[in-house]
Amino acid sequence: MIRLEQVSKNYKTSARPALAEVSVEIDKGEFVFLIGPSGSGKSTFLRLLLREEVPTKGRVYVANFDVARMARRRVPRLRQSIGCVFQDFRLLTNKTVAENVAFALEVIGKPKHTIKKVVPEVLELVGLEGKADRMPNELSGGEQQRVAIARAFVNRPLMLLADEPTGNLDPDTSQDIMLLLERINRTGTTVLMATHDHSIVDSMRRRVVELSLGKVIRDDARGVYGVGR
Ligand SMILES: Nc1ncnc2c1ncn2[C@@H]1O[C@H](COP(=O)(O)OP(=O)(O)OP(=O)(O)O)[C@@H](O)[C@H]1O
């Protein structure tokens, strides 16, 4: 599903590489935590998968896409197969919950009758039935993140990339969001989540890939956040 082969990324303005000879393979349906201190390269890793950056060296494969070499005109197709969730939710503040989710389908040209059918389904899946007509600022942080997850998942992407999705949430709300991501993972969607949240990583016991200064220093099948720390 995801394969990085000897990937290095050097930003022009940065002396040391953001990623250095990183090789990682993630299979369909896996749930993987990407951890490491600030500046270790987690966001760069995710941006390479989306072709928001291209590697300086090495190959990046996502699904059947040779991401770094593919033609620019095919990039929207790649991005349609990847749902994204961020720490700061990134909802459209002037649209309702349902409109936020519907918008993700409108921009890829889905017909109106499909949108009308699938938006309530996905809102129910994320536990927001009854809140379709609310505005984002009328929701709690946890609810806003559920909207963002609904929007990322409504097109049934092959994978979900989550960059610190619990970073702005309290521990209980974070647990709820993790249950939701697990549920999405059980549908067969690959989930890759960058996080600093020790307690979540420790409680879930999923695969942990740890970066330090742009290198993979650990890849544990059922890992915890800090080994021997
Ligand atoms: N656009 C950019 N231009 C120059 N240097 C960059 C750019 N983006 C990231 N870097 C550098 O690359 C390295 C890795 O950054 P990256 O954002 O990938 O780390 P991170 O692990 O996601 O950090 P955080 O947890 O703080 O988000 C850092 O040294 C950072 O300063």
PDBQT file of the ligand as one rigid body, heavy atoms in Angstrom, charges set to zero:
ROOT
HETATM    1  N1  LIG A 301       9.549  23.497   3.810  1.00  0.00    +0.000 N 
HETATM    2  C1  LIG A 301      10.681  23.302   4.497  1.00  0.00    +0.000 A 
HETATM    3  N2  LIG A 301      11.801  23.971   4.175  1.00  0.00    +0.000 NA
HETATM    4  C2  LIG A 301      12.964  23.773   4.837  1.00  0.00    +0.000 A 
HETATM    5  N3  LIG A 301      13.109  22.913   5.841  1.00  0.00    +0.000 NA
HETATM    6  C3  LIG A 301      12.024  22.201   6.226  1.00  0.00    +0.000 A 
HETATM    7  C4  LIG A 301      10.755  22.358   5.579  1.00  0.00    +0.000 A 
HETATM    8  N4  LIG A 301       9.882  21.516   6.159  1.00  0.00    +0.000 NA
HETATM    9  C5  LIG A 301      10.559  20.866   7.135  1.00  0.00    +0.000 A 
HETATM   10  N5  LIG A 301      11.841  21.275   7.180  1.00  0.00    +0.000 N 
HETATM   11  C6  LIG A 301      12.903  20.760   8.086  1.00  0.00    +0.000 C 
HETATM   12  O1  LIG A 301      12.939  19.351   7.930  1.00  0.00    +0.000 OA
HETATM   13  C7  LIG A 301      13.090  18.702   9.187  1.00  0.00    +0.000 C 
HETATM   14  C8  LIG A 301      11.921  17.749   9.433  1.00  0.00    +0.000 C 
HETATM   15  O2  LIG A 301      10.726  18.505   9.593  1.00  0.00    +0.000 OA
HETATM   16  P1  LIG A 301       9.277  17.860   9.685  1.00  0.00    +0.000 P 
HETATM   17  O3  LIG A 301       8.298  18.987   9.684  1.00  0.00    +0.000 OA
HETATM   18  O4  LIG A 301       9.139  16.808   8.673  1.00  0.00    +0.000 OA
HETATM   19  O5  LIG A 301       9.340  17.192  11.151  1.00  0.00    +0.000 OA
HETATM   20  P2  LIG A 301       8.190  16.674  12.111  1.00  0.00    +0.000 P 
HETATM   21  O6  LIG A 301       8.712  15.434  12.725  1.00  0.00    +0.000 OA
HETATM   22  O7  LIG A 301       6.923  16.592  11.371  1.00  0.00    +0.000 OA
HETATM   23  O8  LIG A 301       8.063  17.803  13.210  1.00  0.00    +0.000 OA
HETATM   24  P3  LIG A 301       6.764  18.283  14.064  1.00  0.00    +0.000 P 
HETATM   25  O9  LIG A 301       6.469  17.150  14.998  1.00  0.00    +0.000 OA
HETATM   26  O10 LIG A 301       7.251  19.506  14.760  1.00  0.00    +0.000 OA
HETATM   27  O11 LIG A 301       5.673  18.549  13.082  1.00  0.00    +0.000 OA
HETATM   28  C9  LIG A 301      13.214  19.813  10.220  1.00  0.00    +0.000 C 
HETATM   29  O12 LIG A 301      14.589  20.040  10.450  1.00  0.00    +0.000 OA
HETATM   30  C10 LIG A 301      12.569  20.999   9.550  1.00  0.00    +0.000 C 
HETATM   31  O13 LIG A 301      13.138  22.205   9.987  1.00  0.00    +0.000 OA
ENDROOT
TORSDOF 0
